[in-house]
Amino acid sequence: MFGCDPSITTVENRTLEELHIGDSAEVDRVLTPEDIELFAVMSGDVNPAHLDATYAAETGFHHVIAHGMWGGALISAVLGTRLPGPGTIYLGQSLRFRRPVSPGDRITVRVTVREKDMASAKVTLDCVCLNQNDEMVISGEALVLAPREKVRRPVSHLPEVRLHNPGARFASLIQAARALPPMPTAIVHPCDDLSLLGAVQAEAAGIITALWVGPRDKILATAAAANVVLDESRIVDAPHSHAAAEISVDLVREGRAAALMKGKLHTDELLSAVLCRAKGLRTERRLSHVFALDVPDVDRLLFITDAAINIAPDLETMKDIVQNAIDLVMALGVECPRTALLSAVETLTAKIPSTLLAASICKMHDRGQILGGLIDGPLAYDNAISAEAAVAKGIVSDVAGRADILVAPNLEGGNMIAKQLIHLGGAEAAGLVIGARVPVILTSRADSPSARLTSAALARLHAEARPAKPVIE
């Protein structure tokens, strides 16, 4: 509580001798949804009345309410820091809960000395919590041992608490994908647990219908080891991973599959089949990869491109990279995605070619050669995602500080940004290759089944919004 008010730097008690009948102290606190979540984390009380808005709507209160003991904790805080203050020992507390407390309510917590026994040092205090309408929400009394010695101490430094529900934003995408008919998807060489279980999970969620393409015996052995029973009629036998990639591409060309999901094979094996001029899935677009990242403390999904396919893109390749990413993000429901073209600086200089490339892309967007959203660049990474950094550098832009899509100047930069956010920033990640006739779910062998599930949801939503493109022979 004191940590919320930086103007309070010390806590000081009132000793037993200093206390008088009628003395009181109070604090105000506005209840936030984060307070409820943090109290649930601390206490383990996950009653859906406090956390599940859908459930709470069907209760007598019709909305989420605070835990009763949240108010009790505030009373304890006043006793321990204000009256009597440090050195106080709690002996007992009675509480009566009279009204619910809802997010947005301003609660005044007040304690008042009612009785004092000098011999035993026992003090009884009346305790009340009032809402912004001066209605009593909690009443009760506390029995404490008051301190006999004076204490004046600096306020202890409190750690900064940040709440993050991993994958929460991905959950909404998965839910949206589940509302669509399942997408027939060729699972290319699913001969390890992760690739097979990721596809099984996506199928169980109703996002895909899997066609298992690879050596039949290996696929069945992998399924048996994972305690999964497959529909053997949907196994398409292939002698090895290279053949599995080619057959999977054929399934798309035949109209039997609407997406590809990478299994246990090298990325270049799969993409070689996709890019084959004679029998592949090439379109007028260059292929590019987009990472979708749910990053703690960021109020939106971030998309990073290209971190997996195009090593050092030229202007025409960068144009396709940007358009592919915009198409994907718009397919996910962002009507006007903000795209930042990254460089080391935000000013144009011939000494840094990526600044010139970024400026050229912006002009192409101005002239209608790239469609959708807003684009700006060059922007350094900090002022692309931090409004404070953009203001500090005097950047006036509709994109700076609020970018949804971060376009790296090369593969190394994009890969390092994505991996840093994943491994140091705690981001949840999904990935998709677009630009081919159908989306390609291209995840790392180290990715979890849940990452593959989210990637499948991205593919399903993209396929719904962007139907299969014609193949260029």
Secondary structure, DSSP 8 states (H G I E B T S, - for coil): -GGG-TT--EEE---TTT--TT-EEEEEEE--HHHHHHHHHHH----HHHH-HHHHTTSTTSS----HHHHHHHHHHHHHHTSS-TT-EEEEEEEEE-S---TT-EEEEEEEEEEEETTTTEEEEEEEEE-TTS-EEEEEEEEEE--SS--EEE-----------TTHHHHHHHHHHHTS--EEEEEE---SHHHHHHHHHHHHTTSEEEEEEE-HHHHHHHHHHTT----GGGEEE-SSHHHHHHHHHHHHHTTS-SEEEE-SS-HHHHHHHHH-TTTS---SS--EEEEEEE-TT-SS-EEEE-SSS-SS--HHHHHHHHHHHHHHHHHTT-SS-EEEEEES-SS--TTSHHHHHHHHHHHHHHTTSS-SSEEEEEEEHHHHH-HHHHHHTT---SSTT--SEEE-SSHHHHHHHHHHHHHTS--EEEEEEESSSS-EE---TTS-HHHHHHHHHHHHHHHHHS-------
